[in-house]
């Protein structure tokens, strides 16, 4: 049995749209994504359940018998979610939601991902703040916090969001200006408050140590990534915080090699009996988006 925390919500939504519309192209248009994104999500779902959900020999798209059974369940579940959301909006017309996040993730991932969520919860006013360190997160009264490093938040509900992978990124201008960008020769290494991630990556990739490079240090990852966008050097990015930069060409990934973050990200909400329904909905939404 698939655990609730592992449910591929985005893949299920893609499947439901494709089955209902009998077309991957129409599903992609409805969800505002590419055809390949829809196809990838459906393949991901089929791999998870180890079944073919569509008979791809037919046009328009046809479901297999197992696909029909899953579609009926998913469609009914989504109808119930839609009704619950409408009820929530009617019940809390003037609701407010306060979100606190570490700056890098907040700026580079949370804000880009929030668009569809705020269109769903139109009656909720959202306040977003930042915190740098674990103790600041412990002291916040936010309805939902995204924290890095520690799962210790007494009296609150803590859910693991996920753990990212880091790799070197830089502006395309730097690559164009260097004869051998894949060697890192002559490049300035951009660090956040610690050298640890760069040190681990250089060691595992077989490169010279940090001492053999010119270095620039910042007190947070948000600044080091902005420096990379401006062409000051090479920063450590991860698949979450530089997702939009890579897609839109502001940054490029220099190497396939990556190293895992030291710690996971966690979502912290108020205790179950005190948590706002919209905070619980956002928690589920963020976990699904982080996994894609």
Beta strands, then each sheet from edge to edge (+ up, - down):
strand 1: 54-55
strand 2: 62-63
strand 3: 96-101
strand 4: 125-130
strand 5: 144-148
strand 6: 156-162
strand 7: 165-170
strand 8: 189-191
strand 9: 215-217
strand 10: 234-238
strand 11: 252-253
strand 12: 259-260
strand 13: 265-270
sheet 1: 1+ 2-
sheet 2: 4+ 3+ 5+ 13- 6+
sheet 3: 9+ 8+ 10+ 7- 11+
sheet 4: 9+ 8+ 10+ 7- 12+
end
